[in-house]
Amino acid sequence: MNAIEFVLTAISPVLVTKPGGGDPNSEVTLSYIPGSAIRGMLVARWLAEHPGIDAAVDPMFRRLFLDGGVRYLNAYPALSNGARMLPTPRSWRVPKDGDETAISDFAMRRGVEAMGTPQTTWQAPKGAFSALFAEKDKETQEIRRVIAQMCTPQQTIAIHTARTDRQKVTADATVFRYDALAAGQTFATAIIADDPADLIECQRLLSHNLRVRLGRS
């Protein structure tokens, strides 16, 4: 697999929503940065370098952004080592009012008797994203248990009021509320390409310590 892996750290709140996400005055961000936003970021940088070009018919533009040979993965929360977490499986369950680390994967269970006592009440774990780690025996190196590290990205709420006269409270005032990804969080992503030559161009657009704009105001 030919890929570039990198991380994105939010230096200000990031608002990325689904198309047609409902009331535009009350937007709620996705809990991750979609690959389409990352592709759009690189599209903007490429077009800025090629002013006046007809991108729809340019062969390089089509190779990088339209033909499907280059794929831009969603940016999910990153671990401290930069590794990319993944969405928590919907089949995971934990005992209600019990040990949050005692995860049972209902997709792997065979029979109700393997899922605890008949009185056990199950619920979905709280973390939206997760990563698995194997705890091994120091002597035999056999896996003793699998530990799940989980997280849900933090969000910040911003409220804005728009009115004709900013010095007075008027009847035509409009309140905007945005729930965005909080600043300071790091997300990991990757760009995958069939042809490694395409990644050279993508890597050029991703200069070191690059500051970019993502999402909406």
C-alpha contacts under 8 A as a table, 3 or more apart, distances in Angstrom:
res1	aa1	res2	aa2	distance
1	M	192	I	7.28
1	M	193	A	7.73
1	M	194	D	7.73
2	N	192	I	5.74
2	N	193	A	5.63
2	N	194	D	6.68
2	N	195	D	7.31
2	N	196	P	5.80
2	N	199	L	7.79
3	A	190	A	6.44
3	A	191	I	5.41
3	A	192	I	4.36
3	A	193	A	6.32
3	A	196	P	7.87
3	A	199	L	7.19
4	I	190	A	5.38
4	I	191	I	5.18
4	I	192	I	6.66
4	I	199	L	7.05
4	I	203	Q	7.45
5	E	188	A	7.44
5	E	189	T	5.93
5	E	190	A	4.30
5	E	191	I	6.62
6	F	82	G	7.96
6	F	188	A	5.97
6	F	189	T	5.79
6	F	190	A	6.22
7	V	75	A	7.95
7	V	78	A	7.48
7	V	82	G	6.85
7	V	186	T	6.56
7	V	187	F	5.49
7	V	188	A	4.31
7	V	189	T	6.13
8	L	75	A	7.86
8	L	186	T	5.53
8	L	187	F	5.15
8	L	188	A	6.32
8	L	189	T	7.88
9	T	183	A	7.89
9	T	184	G	6.30
9	T	185	Q	5.65
9	T	186	T	4.23
9	T	187	F	6.35
10	A	13	P	6.60
10	A	14	V	6.93
10	A	182	A	7.50
10	A	183	A	4.89
10	A	184	G	5.24
10	A	185	Q	5.64
10	A	186	T	6.48
11	I	183	A	5.20
11	I	184	G	5.72
12	S	182	A	7.08
12	S	183	A	4.57
12	S	184	G	7.34
13	P	156	T	7.27
13	P	180	A	5.71
13	P	181	L	5.35
13	P	182	A	4.80
13	P	183	A	4.74
14	V	29	T	7.77
14	V	180	A	5.33
14	V	181	L	4.98
14	V	182	A	6.83
14	V	183	A	7.32
14	V	214	L	6.83
14	V	215	G	6.02
14	V	216	R	7.28
15	L	28	V	7.48
15	L	29	T	5.09
15	L	30	L	7.61
15	L	178	Y	7.69
15	L	179	D	7.27
15	L	180	A	4.63
15	L	181	L	6.28
15	L	214	L	7.87
15	L	215	G	5.11
15	L	216	R	5.43
15	L	217	S	6.94
16	V	28	V	8.00
16	V	29	T	4.98
16	V	30	L	5.78
16	V	33	I	6.71
16	V	34	P	7.82
16	V	37	A	7.99
16	V	180	A	7.55
16	V	214	L	7.75
16	V	215	G	4.74
16	V	216	R	6.45
17	T	21	G	6.50
17	T	27	E	7.25
17	T	28	V	6.58
17	T	29	T	4.91
17	T	30	L	5.51
17	T	215	G	7.86
18	K	21	G	5.16
18	K	30	L	7.36
21	G	24	P	7.55
21	G	27	E	7.41
22	G	27	E	7.66
23	D	26	S	5.56
23	D	27	E	6.80
24	P	27	E	5.89
25	N	175	V	7.00
25	N	176	F	4.63
25	N	177	R	6.14
25	N	178	Y	7.71
26	S	176	F	5.87
26	S	177	R	4.71
26	S	178	Y	5.65
26	S	179	D	7.94
27	E	177	R	6.56
27	E	178	Y	4.91
27	E	179	D	6.25
28	V	178	Y	5.98
28	V	179	D	4.65
28	V	180	A	6.47
29	T	178	Y	7.81
29	T	179	D	5.85
29	T	180	A	5.14
29	T	181	L	6.65
30	L	33	I	7.09
30	L	181	L	7.97
31	S	152	T	7.63
31	S	153	P	6.18
31	S	181	L	7.08
32	Y	74	N	7.13
32	Y	75	A	5.98
32	Y	76	Y	5.37
32	Y	77	P	7.24
32	Y	153	P	7.80
32	Y	187	F	7.72
33	I	37	A	6.82
33	I	38	I	7.66
33	I	74	N	5.87
33	I	75	A	4.96
33	I	76	Y	6.79
33	I	187	F	7.76
34	P	37	A	5.51
34	P	38	I	6.88
34	P	73	L	7.20
34	P	74	N	4.42
34	P	75	A	6.17
35	G	38	I	5.04
35	G	39	R	6.16
35	G	72	Y	4.81
35	G	73	L	4.67
35	G	74	N	4.19
35	G	75	A	6.69
36	S	39	R	5.03
36	S	40	G	6.08
36	S	72	Y	6.90
36	S	74	N	7.78
37	A	40	G	4.96
37	A	41	M	6.17
37	A	214	L	6.64
37	A	215	G	6.94
38	I	41	M	5.00
38	I	42	L	6.53
38	I	72	Y	6.80
38	I	214	L	7.63
39	R	42	L	5.26
39	R	43	V	6.11
39	R	65	F	7.07
39	R	72	Y	6.19
40	G	43	V	4.86
40	G	44	A	6.17
41	M	44	A	5.35
41	M	45	R	6.56
41	M	212	V	7.28
41	M	213	R	7.16
41	M	214	L	6.78
42	L	45	R	5.05
42	L	46	W	6.09
42	L	202	C	7.68
42	L	205	L	6.68
42	L	206	L	7.96
43	V	46	W	5.12
43	V	47	L	6.09
43	V	65	F	7.31
44	A	47	L	5.26
44	A	48	A	6.16
45	R	48	A	5.15
45	R	49	E	6.55
45	R	205	L	6.92
46	W	49	E	5.27
46	W	50	H	6.50
46	W	205	L	7.33
47	L	50	H	4.96
47	L	51	P	6.09
47	L	53	I	7.86
47	L	55	A	7.81
48	A	51	P	5.85
50	H	53	I	5.90
53	I	58	D	7.66
54	D	57	V	6.00
54	D	58	D	6.30
55	A	58	D	4.95
55	A	61	F	5.95
55	A	62	R	7.51
56	A	61	F	7.38
56	A	62	R	6.90
57	V	61	F	7.79
57	V	62	R	7.08
58	D	61	F	5.39
58	D	62	R	6.23
59	P	62	R	5.15
59	P	63	R	6.13
60	M	63	R	5.05
60	M	64	L	6.21
61	F	64	L	5.28
61	F	65	F	5.93
61	F	66	L	7.26
62	R	65	F	5.40
62	R	66	L	4.66
62	R	67	D	5.63
63	R	66	L	6.23
63	R	67	D	5.49
63	R	68	G	7.47
63	R	69	G	6.53
63	R	70	V	7.26
63	R	198	D	7.61
64	L	67	D	7.25
64	L	68	G	7.88
64	L	69	G	7.18
64	L	70	V	5.78
64	L	198	D	6.63
64	L	202	C	7.87
65	F	68	G	7.04
65	F	70	V	6.79
67	D	70	V	7.61
68	G	71	R	6.39
69	G	193	A	5.66
69	G	194	D	5.51
69	G	195	D	7.46
70	V	191	I	6.97
70	V	192	I	5.69
70	V	193	A	4.30
70	V	194	D	6.65
70	V	198	D	7.45
71	R	191	I	5.72
71	R	192	I	5.12
71	R	193	A	6.24
72	Y	190	A	6.47
72	Y	191	I	4.76
72	Y	192	I	6.60
73	L	189	T	5.93
73	L	190	A	5.56
73	L	191	I	6.15
73	L	192	I	7.79
74	N	189	T	6.02
74	N	190	A	7.78
75	A	84	R	7.77
75	A	187	F	5.38
75	A	188	A	5.03
75	A	189	T	4.30
75	A	190	A	7.63
76	Y	84	R	6.11
76	Y	85	M	5.88
76	Y	86	L	6.51
76	Y	87	P	7.90
76	Y	129	F	7.74
76	Y	187	F	5.08
76	Y	188	A	5.50
76	Y	189	T	6.62
77	P	84	R	6.28
77	P	85	M	5.67
77	P	86	L	7.90
77	P	129	F	7.31
77	P	151	C	7.97
77	P	153	P	7.10
77	P	185	Q	7.74
77	P	186	T	6.10
77	P	187	F	4.25
77	P	188	A	6.02
78	A	81	N	7.63
78	A	82	G	5.23
78	A	83	A	5.44
78	A	84	R	4.81
78	A	85	M	5.86
78	A	186	T	5.73
78	A	187	F	4.78
78	A	188	A	4.99
79	L	82	G	5.17
79	L	83	A	5.23
79	L	84	R	6.50
79	L	85	M	6.88
80	S	83	A	7.39
82	G	188	A	6.50
83	A	188	A	6.61
84	R	187	F	7.33
84	R	188	A	4.94
84	R	189	T	6.64
85	M	129	F	6.12
85	M	130	S	5.52
85	M	131	A	5.34
85	M	188	A	7.72
86	L	129	F	5.35
86	L	130	S	5.59
86	L	131	A	6.56
87	P	128	A	5.99
87	P	129	F	4.32
87	P	130	S	6.21
88	T	92	W	7.49
88	T	127	G	7.03
88	T	128	A	5.51
88	T	129	F	4.76
88	T	130	S	5.34
88	T	150	M	7.97
89	P	92	W	5.73
90	R	124	A	7.54
91	S	105	D	5.49
91	S	106	F	5.22
91	S	107	A	5.64
92	W	103	I	6.32
92	W	104	S	5.66
92	W	105	D	4.50
92	W	106	F	6.21
92	W	107	A	7.91
92	W	124	A	6.32
92	W	125	P	6.99
93	R	103	I	5.66
93	R	104	S	5.27
93	R	105	D	6.33
93	R	106	F	7.10
93	R	122	W	5.87
93	R	123	Q	5.34
93	R	124	A	4.73
93	R	125	P	6.01
94	V	98	G	7.39
94	V	99	D	7.19
94	V	100	E	5.98
94	V	101	T	7.43
94	V	102	A	5.88
94	V	103	I	4.92
94	V	104	S	6.20
94	V	122	W	5.54
94	V	123	Q	5.54
94	V	124	A	6.20
94	V	125	P	5.97
95	P	98	G	5.04
95	P	99	D	6.63
95	P	100	E	7.27
95	P	102	A	7.32
95	P	103	I	7.93
95	P	120	T	6.52
95	P	121	T	5.79
95	P	122	W	4.66
95	P	123	Q	6.30
96	K	120	T	7.71
96	K	121	T	5.51
96	K	122	W	5.33
96	K	123	Q	5.74
99	D	102	A	5.40
100	E	103	I	7.01
100	E	125	P	6.94
101	T	147	I	7.51
101	T	148	A	7.13
103	I	125	P	7.89
104	S	109	R	7.94
104	S	115	M	7.38
105	D	108	M	5.54
105	D	109	R	6.55
106	F	109	R	5.09
106	F	115	M	7.97
109	R	112	V	7.89
109	R	114	A	6.50
109	R	115	M	7.11
110	R	114	A	6.56
111	G	114	A	5.75
111	G	115	M	7.42
112	V	115	M	5.39
112	V	116	G	7.70
112	V	118	P	7.94
113	E	116	G	6.37
113	E	117	T	7.04
113	E	118	P	7.68
116	G	120	T	6.22
117	T	120	T	5.37
125	P	128	A	7.94
126	K	150	M	7.97
126	K	151	C	7.85
126	K	152	T	7.69
127	G	130	S	6.82
127	G	150	M	4.91
127	G	151	C	4.56
127	G	152	T	5.07
128	A	150	M	7.11
128	A	151	C	6.07
128	A	152	T	5.00
128	A	153	P	8.00
129	F	150	M	5.59
129	F	151	C	5.44
129	F	152	T	6.20
130	S	148	A	6.40
130	S	149	Q	5.45
130	S	150	M	4.23
130	S	151	C	6.41
131	A	148	A	5.67
131	A	149	Q	5.29
131	A	150	M	6.56
132	L	146	V	6.54
132	L	147	I	5.68
132	L	148	A	4.57
132	L	149	Q	6.34
133	F	146	V	5.63
133	F	147	I	5.10
133	F	148	A	6.30
133	F	149	Q	7.70
134	A	143	I	6.16
134	A	144	R	7.53
134	A	145	R	6.13
134	A	146	V	4.57
134	A	147	I	6.24
135	E	143	I	5.71
135	E	144	R	5.64
135	E	145	R	5.40
135	E	146	V	5.99
135	E	147	I	7.09
136	K	140	T	7.91
136	K	141	Q	5.15
136	K	142	E	5.25
136	K	143	I	4.23
136	K	144	R	5.27
136	K	145	R	7.26
137	D	140	T	5.55
137	D	141	Q	4.73
137	D	142	E	5.35
137	D	143	I	6.30
137	D	144	R	6.11
138	K	141	Q	5.53
143	I	146	V	7.52
153	P	181	L	7.01
153	P	182	A	7.87
153	P	185	Q	7.64
154	Q	181	L	6.10
154	Q	182	A	5.64
155	Q	179	D	6.23
155	Q	180	A	5.36
155	Q	181	L	4.44
155	Q	182	A	4.75
156	T	179	D	5.66
156	T	180	A	5.41
156	T	181	L	6.17
156	T	182	A	5.10
157	I	177	R	7.04
157	I	178	Y	5.73
157	I	179	D	4.59
157	I	180	A	6.43
158	A	177	R	5.78
158	A	178	Y	5.23
158	A	179	D	6.53
158	A	180	A	7.79
159	I	175	V	7.04
159	I	176	F	5.65
159	I	177	R	4.51
159	I	178	Y	6.47
160	H	175	V	5.80
160	H	176	F	5.03
160	H	177	R	6.45
161	T	173	A	6.65
161	T	174	T	5.65
161	T	175	V	4.53
161	T	176	F	6.18
162	A	166	R	7.64
162	A	173	A	5.54
162	A	174	T	5.13
162	A	175	V	6.41
162	A	176	F	7.83
163	R	166	R	5.93
163	R	169	V	7.60
163	R	170	T	6.65
163	R	172	D	6.24
163	R	173	A	4.33
163	R	174	T	6.42
164	T	170	T	7.37
164	T	172	D	7.36
164	T	173	A	7.29
165	D	168	K	5.57
165	D	169	V	7.53
165	D	170	T	7.29
166	R	169	V	7.52
169	V	173	A	7.22
170	T	173	A	5.68
182	A	185	Q	6.74
191	I	199	L	7.72
192	I	199	L	7.74
193	A	196	P	6.23
193	A	198	D	6.64
193	A	199	L	6.50
195	D	198	D	5.71
195	D	199	L	7.41
196	P	199	L	5.22
196	P	200	I	6.88
197	A	200	I	5.30
197	A	201	E	7.13
198	D	201	E	5.47
198	D	202	C	6.53
199	L	202	C	4.84
199	L	203	Q	5.90
200	I	203	Q	5.12
200	I	204	R	6.24
201	E	204	R	5.08
201	E	205	L	6.49
202	C	205	L	5.17
202	C	206	L	6.40
203	Q	206	L	4.91
203	Q	207	S	6.92
204	R	207	S	5.93
206	L	210	L	6.65
207	S	210	L	5.51
